[in-house]
Every structure is written in structure tokens, then in C-alpha cells.
Amino acid sequence: MMSSNDLAYIDENLRIIRERCTEAMAKYRSPDDKLRIMAVTKTVAPEAVNHAIELGIDLLGENRVQEYLSKAEAYDRSAEVQFIGHLQTNKVKYIINAVSMIQSVDSIKLGQEISRLAVKNGRVMDILCEVNIGGEDSKSGVAPTELKQLIDELSELEGVRVRGLMTIPPPSDSDIFLGQMKELYDSIASVYKGMDTLSMGMTHDYAEAVKYGSNLVRIGTGLFGARDYSK
């Protein structure tokens, strides 16, 4: 069990994150714009997650289905949970009633399985299309040139609602790719109704992402500290 002293670093990290986000919003965005800070919980102990919730974090991002299922019962239920990791179609059934949004939809096959299970469970699942803005072989996501076709196909499905886009840009030349995502999002949102979410920005680039229109930043290491991703 972690003590309050063990968790004190989260208080300071969150203070810095909020301060930087506030500064970026004031500098680059209109007063009416909103920004959500997501706590990414990959390999983080539930005690640390719950401490962040006590500090006002109301949105959690889960990367791995099995890890989430092993920790879900220990989480403070007041926070919303969204899935942000690569998702296999055979794992959708485990989270369909547990999360409010799936941010990592990059194929019609995955969209169809989400749709099938959402309809079966009498719900509508909000989704984001993940875009591989840097064309990296190591990352998931639809190519920008194929995005419109994917959204067209997803929009025809029952039980899903496309709310926007998500990306993980290459760490080098981050500004360039963030700018490209902003242009892509604006062009897509002008065509498709109901688009209201641009999820981009992580520990190393969240302030820059705010500059380029992100309204949901996903922060793990910057909040919880360095973690062992080999777990």
C-alpha cells in the first residue's frame, strides 16, 4: 500500500501539467475552447491512479485490455475510462460495456465488431479514428489519404458514433505533424457532423498539441513518472 508521501510527486507533476496547459490555452486558443487531461494508466498501480482522481483527474486512458480488467475493480468509479491502445477484434467484447470511448479505431473490421457488440448490448459506442500521420511502420492508424473512406464506412454502422481523430505523431518534427493533424481534422470536421474531439499530445509534446488544436491530451509518464513498460 502506498503512503501519501509516496504519492506526493503526482501532486507536483499535475500542478506543472495544468500550469503548462493553461498557459498554452491562453496563448493559442480562444477563451471558449475546452481541454481535457487524460491520465494514461499503463503499468500504473491503482493507488496512484486513484490519487490522481482525488486531485481532479476525471478521465483515464487504458492501453491494454487484460491489464485494465485486472485493475478496473480497484479504480475509483468517478472517473471516465476510454480505451486508447491497439485493439484486437476478439478483445472488444471485454470492454464494450466498460469504456465510454474507443480512440484507436483504424479499420472497418474493428469498427464492424464494435458495432455488432454495441448493438447487441443496446448502446452506442463513441469512437475516434486513429491516424498514422507520420506514416510509421511501427505504429497503428489509418493513412491520411484513406481516412475519408474509413469514416464513410464507419458512419454507415449502427451502434457507433465517430467523434473525431486521434494520433501519435513522430517525436521528431512533432510541430510539423501536429500542424498536419490540425489541418486534417479541420477538413474532416467541416464535412462530418458530430466531430468534436482531436486527441493528440503526450508527455513530450502536450503543450505543442494544445497549440495545434488538441482538446484531449494523453499524459502518462509526465504525471505518474517513468514506468517499466516491459511488464
TIKE-263214 format. One line per 10 residues: number of its first residue (from 1); their letters; for each residue x, y negated, z negated of C-alpha. Coordinates in steps of 0.05 Angstrom, whole numbers. Each point is the difference from the previous one (the first is absolute). Example, Ala and Ser with C-alpha at 12.3 -4.5 7.8 and 13.67 -1.06 7.14 Angstrom:
1	AS	246 90 -156 ~ 27 -69 13 .
This chain:
1	MMSSNDLAYI	0 0 0 ~ 28 -68 20 ~ 3 -56 -51 ~ -18 -72 13 ~ 74 -16 1 ~ 11 52 54 ~ -53 -34 43 ~ 20 -73 -12 ~ 39 -4 66 ~ -66 8 37 .
11	DENLRIIRER	-26 -64 -32 ~ 59 -40 26 ~ 0 32 69 ~ -74 -15 9 ~ 11 -72 -23 ~ 52 -9 54 ~ -43 33 53 ~ -60 -44 -16 ~ 44 -62 -1 ~ 30 15 68 .
21	CTEAMAKYRS	-68 17 30 ~ -30 -64 -28 ~ 57 -41 30 ~ -7 33 68 ~ -75 -8 0 ~ 6 -74 -18 ~ 53 -12 53 ~ -28 39 59 ~ -74 15 -9 ~ -65 -38 -7 .
31	PDDKLRIMAV	-29 -10 -70 ~ -58 47 17 ~ 44 59 17 ~ 1 59 -47 ~ 57 49 -15 ~ -2 67 -36 ~ 60 32 -33 ~ 0 75 4 ~ 42 41 -49 ~ 31 58 38 .
41	TKTVAPEAVN	3 58 -49 ~ 44 52 35 ~ 38 38 -54 ~ -23 -49 -54 ~ -23 27 -67 ~ -74 -13 -16 ~ 20 -39 -63 ~ 37 -50 43 ~ -57 -4 50 ~ -50 -13 -56 .
51	HAIELGIDLL	44 -53 -30 ~ -1 -37 67 ~ -75 6 0 ~ -2 -31 -69 ~ 39 -58 28 ~ -53 -12 53 ~ 19 45 58 ~ -66 25 29 ~ 23 37 62 ~ 43 63 4 .
61	GENRVQEYLS	32 31 62 ~ 11 75 3 ~ 49 32 50 ~ -8 74 -15 ~ -63 40 -8 ~ 27 52 -48 ~ 35 -50 -44 ~ -62 -43 -4 ~ -44 59 -19 ~ 49 18 -56 .
71	KAEAYDRSAE	-3 -70 -30 ~ -70 -25 17 ~ -32 23 -65 ~ 51 -40 -41 ~ -11 -65 37 ~ -41 -58 -28 ~ -63 5 43 ~ -9 -76 4 ~ 50 -5 58 ~ -19 14 72 .
81	VQFIGHLQTN	40 54 35 ~ 18 0 74 ~ 40 51 39 ~ 60 -28 38 ~ 44 60 18 ~ 2 47 60 ~ -63 42 -5 ~ -9 69 29 ~ -70 18 23 ~ -3 60 -47 .
91	KVKYIINAVS	11 -46 -60 ~ -56 -49 14 ~ -50 42 -38 ~ 38 -10 -65 ~ -4 -76 1 ~ -64 -15 38 ~ -38 -17 -63 ~ 59 -25 -41 ~ 26 -60 39 ~ -33 -63 27 .
101	MIQSVDSIKL	42 -6 63 ~ 48 40 42 ~ 52 -47 29 ~ 40 49 42 ~ -46 21 57 ~ 41 7 64 ~ -38 51 41 ~ -70 16 22 ~ 9 71 -27 ~ 10 -28 -71 .
111	GQEISRLAVK	-57 -49 10 ~ -47 56 21 ~ 15 41 -62 ~ -10 -61 -45 ~ -65 -13 36 ~ -24 72 -7 ~ 14 3 -74 ~ -27 -70 -14 ~ -66 17 33 ~ -2 66 -37 .
121	NGRVMDILCE	9 -37 -65 ~ -49 -55 16 ~ 49 -57 1 ~ 36 -48 46 ~ 76 -1 -5 ~ 37 -65 13 ~ 63 11 41 ~ 58 -38 28 ~ 37 18 64 ~ 74 10 -14 .
131	VNIGGEDSKS	43 -34 54 ~ 72 21 14 ~ 19 -72 17 ~ 74 16 7 ~ -8 62 43 ~ 40 41 -50 ~ 3 76 9 ~ 5 9 -76 ~ -66 -34 -15 ~ -73 16 11 .
141	GVAPTELKQL	-47 -47 34 ~ -32 -14 67 ~ 39 -40 52 ~ -26 -71 8 ~ -17 15 73 ~ -45 57 -22 ~ -34 -35 -57 ~ -61 -27 36 ~ -17 68 28 ~ 5 31 -70 .
151	IDELSELEGV	-44 -53 -30 ~ -51 9 55 ~ -3 75 -14 ~ -2 -9 -76 ~ -55 -51 6 ~ -45 53 31 ~ 5 46 -60 ~ -51 5 -55 ~ 22 -8 -72 ~ 61 -43 13 .
161	RVRGLMTIPP	9 -75 2 ~ 63 -30 31 ~ 19 -58 -45 ~ 68 -20 29 ~ 72 19 10 ~ 59 26 -42 ~ 74 2 17 ~ 69 14 -27 ~ 46 -42 43 ~ 74 16 9 .
171	PSDSDIFLGQ	41 -32 -56 ~ 46 -33 50 ~ -30 -60 37 ~ -60 6 -46 ~ -23 -71 16 ~ -5 16 74 ~ -43 62 -11 ~ -43 -33 -52 ~ -14 -56 50 ~ -18 51 53 .
181	MKELYDSIAS	-48 34 -48 ~ -33 -66 -15 ~ -11 -13 74 ~ -26 71 10 ~ -48 -5 -59 ~ -27 -67 23 ~ -13 27 70 ~ -34 62 -27 ~ -41 -37 -53 ~ -26 -47 53 .
191	VYKGMDTLSM	-31 59 38 ~ -24 47 -54 ~ -49 -21 -54 ~ 14 17 -72 ~ 76 -6 3 ~ 24 -33 -64 ~ 62 36 -24 ~ 73 -6 22 ~ 41 45 -45 ~ 74 -14 6 .
201	GMTHDYAEAV	57 -19 -45 ~ 38 43 -50 ~ 52 -13 -54 ~ 52 -28 48 ~ -45 -43 43 ~ -66 -15 -34 ~ 11 -76 -3 ~ 16 -1 74 ~ -61 43 14 ~ -44 -51 -36 .
211	KYGSNLVRIG	30 -53 46 ~ -24 41 60 ~ -71 10 -23 ~ 1 63 -43 ~ -57 1 -50 ~ 21 65 -33 ~ 72 14 -22 ~ 22 68 -24 ~ 54 -3 -54 ~ 31 60 -36 .
221	TGLFGARDYS	74 -8 -16 ~ -7 -75 -11 ~ -52 14 -54 ~ 20 66 -31 ~ 75 0 13 ~ 42 49 41 ~ -27 70 1 ~ 23 69 19 ~ -35 14 66 ~ 28 71 3 .
231	K	-53 21 -51 .
